[in-house]
């Protein structure tokens, strides 16, 4: 097991949950975080939070309490035979499913 996991913070816009998404985003992020914990690996851990400030990046990367650029995060994962694009795609696919399930339930 690796001592230093790449922490990926994904900031989700309330609008993705529909016109009343602002009312649901906090609850959704908490519920989704529990499910997305299954995507954590020995090299990567995901966190989800609402994106209320559009000036903040949608994604942020951190390793050993230091912020990384996307290129640095990709380089780190490459050392372990992982591709950042594929890892993020898997995460986003799962997140999309969770969003669709949540919207269907609240309808």
DRENKOL-653398 format. One record per atom (N, C-alpha, C): residue in three letters; x, y, z. Coordinates in steps of 0.02 Angstrom, whole numbers, plus 50000, padded with zeros to 5 digits. Layout:
N
ALAXYZ...
END
This chain:
107
UNK500424994150000UNK500005000050000UNK500445006350000UNK500215011449965UNK500595017549960UNK500415022250017UNK500915025550043UNK500805030350097UNK500465036650073UNK500625038550012UNK500365044849985UNK499875043549928UNK499235044749943UNK498735044149891UNK498645050949857UNK498505050749793UNK498315056749757UNK497595058249777UNK497485064049806UNK496805066149825UNK496525070149767UNK495945068149743UNK495615071749688UNK494965074649715UNK494915081149713UNK494315084649736UNK493925086749674UNK493325084249669UNK492895085749613UNK492335090349638UNK492295096349609UNK491785101149629UNK491205100749578UNK490625099049604UNK490045097749562UNK489565103649563UNK489365105849504UNK488925111649498UNK488205109549515UNK487855113549555UNK487165111949573UNK486705111049514UNK486825114649460UNK486395114249401UNK486355107349369UNK486845103049384UNK486835096349355UNK486255092149384UNK485965094549439UNK485405091049470UNK484735094149450UNK484745098449400UNK484125101549376UNK484055108649401UNK483495111849384UNK483395118849402UNK483375120149477UNK483195115149517UNK483185115949589UNK483785112549622UNK484315111649583UNK484905108149607UNK485235111249668UNK485175117749674UNK485475121149731UNK485185118549797UNK484565116349795UNK484225113749854UNK484455106549871UNK484745103149823UNK484905096049831UNK485655094549831UNK486065099249810UNK486775097749798UNK487145095249859UNK487015098249917UNK487375095949978UNK487205088749995UNK486555087149994UNK486335080350009UNK486615075449957UNK486565077449894UNK486815072949841UNK487565071649850UNK487955076749863UNK488675075849871UNK488835071049928UNK488465071649983UNK488585067250040UNK488415059950022UNK487845058949989UNK487645052249970UNK488125049249917UNK488285053249868UNK488735050949815UNK489425049349841UNK489665053349889UNK490335052149918UNK490385045149947UNK489865042849979UNK489865036150008UNK489935030849954UNK489565031649900UNK489595026849845UNK490255027249808UNK490505033249798UNK491115034149760UNK491735031949798UNK491675030849862UNK492235028249902UNK492475021649874UNK492035018049840UNK492225011649809UNK492725012549752UNK492765018549726UNK493235019949671UNK493935021449697UNK493995022349762UNK494665023749790UNK495115017849777UNK495735019249761UNK496225014049749UNK496815015249795UNK497325011349788UNK497915012349829UNK498295018649810UNK498155021349752UNK498505027349729UNK498075033549727UNK497415032749730UNK496975038349718UNK496365038149764UNK496155043949788UNK495555044449829UNK495145050449806UNK494505049549798UNK494065054649771UNK493655058049826UNK493555064549818UNK493115068349862UNK492665072649819UNK492055073449840UNK491555077149802UNK491285082649846UNK491225088649818UNK490925094249854UNK490555098649804UNK490075102649828UNK489725107249784UNK490195112649757UNK490045114849697UNK490435120349667UNK489985126549663UNK490015130449715UNK489605136549718UNK489965142449687UNK490625142149686UNK491035147649659UNK491345145349593UNK491105148149538UNK491345146049472UNK492065148149459UNK492335152349502UNK493035154349494UNK493505148749515UNK493245144149555UNK493655138549578UNK493635133049525UNK494195129749516UNK494245124349467UNK493765118749484UNK493535115349432UNK493095109649441UNK493455103949477UNK494095103249463UNK494495097949493UNK495115100849525UNK495315097749580UNK495935099749614UNK496285093249634UNK496955093449634UNK497365087549649UNK497835089349706UNK497925084649751UNK498345085849808UNK498725079349825UNK499345080049843UNK499755074349863UNK500185076449922UNK500145072949976UNK500545074450036UNK500455081850056UNK499825084050057UNK499655090850077UNK499925096350031UNK500095094549970UNK500335099449921UNK499885099149860UNK499685105049837UNK499265105349777UNK499685103649716UNK499385099949671UNK499725098049609UNK499345100849549UNK499705101849495UNK499385103449432UNK499115096949402UNK498705097649352UNK498435091649318UNK499015087449289UNK499505090749260UNK500075087249231UNK500465083449285UNK500545086449343UNK500905083049397UNK500505077049423UNK499845077749427UNK499425072249448UNK499465066449398UNK499455068149334UNK499505063049282UNK500175059449286UNK500705063149297UNK501375060249303UNK501415055449364UNK501105057549419UNK501115053249479UNK500755046649465UNK500165046949436UNK499795040749422UNK500145036449370UNK500475039649323UNK500845035949271UNK501385031649303UNK501685033949357UNK502205030049392UNK501935023249415UNK501275022849424UNK500965016649448UNK500555013249393UNK500695015249330UNK500375011949274UNK499645014049263UNK499465019749289UNK498775022149281UNK498775028449239UNK498225029349202UNK498145035149159UNK497605039749190UNK497785045949203UNK497325050649236UNK496685051449196UNK496735051749131UNK496135052549089UNK495655046749100UNK495915040549100UNK495485034749109UNK495195034449180UNK495595036249229UNK495375036249298UNK494805041249306UNK494885047249279UNK494375052349284UNK493745050349244UNK493845047349187UNK493275045149147UNK492855040049185UNK493175035449219UNK492825030449260UNK492425033849315UNK492745038649348UNK492425042449401UNK491815046249374UNK491905049749319UNK491365053749291UNK490795049449265UNK490935043649238UNK490405039049217UNK489985036849277UNK490315035149331UNK489965033049392UNK489565038849420UNK489855044749421UNK489515050649446UNK488895052249404UNK488945051549339UNK488365052649295UNK487795047849312UNK487965041549323UNK487455036649342UNK487115038649408UNK487525040749456UNK487245042849521UNK486795048949514UNK486995053749472UNK486585059649460UNK485915057649429UNK485935053349379UNK485325051149346UNK484865047449395UNK485145043249437UNK484745039649487UNK484435044449536UNK484815049349558UNK484575054249606UNK483995058349577UNK484085060649516UNK483565064549482UNK482935060449473UNK483015054149454UNK482435049749444UNK482045048749510UNK482405048249566UNK482095047149631UNK481725053349656UNK481985059249640UNK481675065349667UNK481095067649623UNK481015064549564UNK480475066549518UNK479805063849541
END
